[in-house]
Amino acid sequence: MTVYRLPREVAFPDPGEAEEDGLLAVGGDLSVPRLLAAYAHGIFPWFTRGQTPYWFSPDPRLVLRPEALHVPRSLARTLRRGAYRFTADRAFEQVLLGCATARREGQDGTWISRPIVEGYTALHAAGFAHSFEAWEGEALVGGLYGVSLGAAFFGESMFALRPDASKGAFVTAVRWLTRQGVRLVDCQVTTEHLVRFGAEEWPRQRYLAALPALLVPPTRRGAWVLD
């Protein structure tokens, strides 16, 4: 397989040509048009080395069909107790920075670099990137962010400072997104954490084949407010 170097214009190679680990291309930028084109083609930036974005389309792809959402009993009890208050788009950059500074097992540092923060902040300002927050009193204790296009939500990262905070935000997000007509939550790569919520692996070709129909409905842009 070949790893492509992206040109200055917004264009991507066929994601089916990605390397075994999902790496497809390097270079380009994290502008709003390029990020939107990437997600629309089943591609996302996973990390950067210095100022150089790396673009991935993994096989298999982890996805969650909202109707398959499973909420563990202990988490369901936490949600019923109202331990946390959940919001959307109240603290996007704080969530992004929370994800960037979160310590993760088996990872040395973070892939959420300054170019990633700047790129997704611009995507949020354009109405395509969104956050879901968990609050304990007035303190932000967890959350997640992702990108919305049509009837798909592309989850990017989450963090938690308190037990079950990010899990509660995730469940709240999936339930709310379902009511808005979202039919697929892209979880990108497989983790045991997300599999426990009902996420499943799809071959990349199945994911890419399903994506065009998901992009047909209009995108719900602008700031989101949980009902």
N, C-alpha and C positions, 0 to 999 in steps of 0.2 A: 504494500500500500504506500501511498505518497502523502506526506504532510504538506499542505499548500501554504504558500505565503500570500496573504490577501493583498489585493491592489488598493489603491486609494479610493476608487469608486466603491459604492456599497454593492458587494456581490459575494456569493459564497459558492463553493463547489458542492457537488452532490453529497449529502450527508451519508449516503450509503457507502462512500469511499473512505470512511473514517478508519483509523488504525484499530487494532484489536482492543486497546484501552479506551477507545472513543475519540482520541485526538484526531481532529480533522484539519485544522489550519492554525496559523499563527499570524500575528500582525493586525493591521487595520487599527481601528480606534473603538472607543466605547460611546460613540455618539448615539443619540436617540434613533435616527434612521437605521443605523447598523444593528443596534440591539433589537429593534422591532423586526427587521428582516431576519435576524438570526432565529428568534423564537418562532417566527412564522415558518421556518424551514426545519424546525426540530433541532436547533443548535443553540448552545449557550456558552458564555465565557465562564470557565471554572476557576482559573487563577491567572495571575500575571507574574512575569519575571521582569522586574523593573517596570518599564512602560509598555511591555509587549503583551498584548492579550493572547491567550490560548483558547481555542474554540473546540468544543466537544459535542459529539452526538453518540452517546454510549449504546452498547448492545449487550445485554437487554436494557430496556428502559423501565424504571419503576414508576407505576402510575396508580392512582386511586380513583376508582369509580365511586362517586359520592354515596350511591346506594349501598356500597359494600363497607362503609365506615363502621368500624367496631370500636366501641368505647369500653375499656377495661372497667371492672366494677369499682376499683379503688378510685379511679379518676372520675367516674360518674358520681360517687359520693362527694368528692371534692367540689364538683360543679354544683351539686344540689345544695351544699352548704353555703355556697356563695363566697368561697374563700377569696376569690379574686374578682375584680371588675374588668370587663373586656371592652375594648373600643377598636375602631378602625381609623387609620390615617390621622391619628392624634399626635403621633411622635415618630414619624417615619425615619428621620435621620438618627434619632436616638436608638431606634431598633436596629438600624443598619450598623451603627457603631457598637451596639451591644453584641451583635453577631460577630463583628470583627474582633472584639476583645475576648470573646468567650474561649475558655480553655477546653479543648476537645481531646479525648483519649486517642493516642496514636498519631497526633498531629503536632508538629513543631511550628508554631506560629499560625498565621491565618492567610487564606487566599484572598480575603476581602481587603485589598490594598486601596490606597488613595484614589487611583483611577477608577476602581470599582465603585467606591463611595460617590465620587463625582458623577459617574455615568448613570447610576441608578437614582441619584437625587434629581438629576435632570429628567430622567424617565418618569419619576414621581411628579415633578412639576408639570410634565406634559399630560398627566392623567392616566398613565399606563401602569405604573408601579405602585404598590399599596402595601400597607403594614397592618398587622393586627397586634394589639397590645394587651398585656395583662398587668393590672395595677393592684397593689396592696396599699390601700389608702391612697396617698398621692405619689407613691413611689412606683416607678416602672420596674417590674420584676421579671418580665419575660415578653417574648413576642416573636413574630416571624414577618418576613416580607417576601413578595413575589411579584410577578408580572401578569396582567390580565389582557387577554386577547380573545374576542368572541366568546365562546362558551368554554374556554380553557383557562385555567389558572396555573401558572408555572411557578411552583414554590422554589425559593432560592436558599434561605437559611433561617434558623431559629436559634434563640438563646433563652436561658432561664437562670434567674438568680435565686429562685425559691422553688421548692418541690412542686411539680406538676404545672408550673406557670406556663411554660411553652406548650405543653401537651393540651392544657385547657384552651389556650389561644388557638391551637391547631384545630381542635374539635369545633370550637366556636366558629372559626373561619370556614371550615368545610360545610357546616350546617347552614351558615348564612349564604355562602356561595351557591349552595344547592337551590336555595329559594330564589336566587337571582338568575337561575337558568344554567349555571355552570355544570357541564357534564363530565369533565375530566380534570383531575388535579395531577399535574406532572410533578413527580417527586424526584426525577432525574436518576439517581443511582440508589442501589439497594442498601438499606440499613435495617437491622433487626427492629429498631425502634419504629420505623414506619410500616414494616410488614405487620407488626402487632396491631396496627390500626386498620388493617385490611388492604393495604397496598399490595399490588401484584406486579410481577415482571412480565413485560411484553417484549417480544422480539422487536428490534428496531424497525423492521419493515412494517410490522403491524401498526406500530405507533405512527410512523410517517404516513401510512395509508389513511389512518383515522384523522390526522391533523387538519387537512383541508376543510372537511365538513364542520369541524369545531370552530373554524375561523370565519364561517359564513355569518353567524348572528352578529349584530352590532356590539361593539365593545362598550362596556359601562365605564366611561371615563370620568375624571374628576374625583373629588374627595368622596370617600365612602363613609356612610354613617350606619352603624348597626341598628336594626329595628328590634 
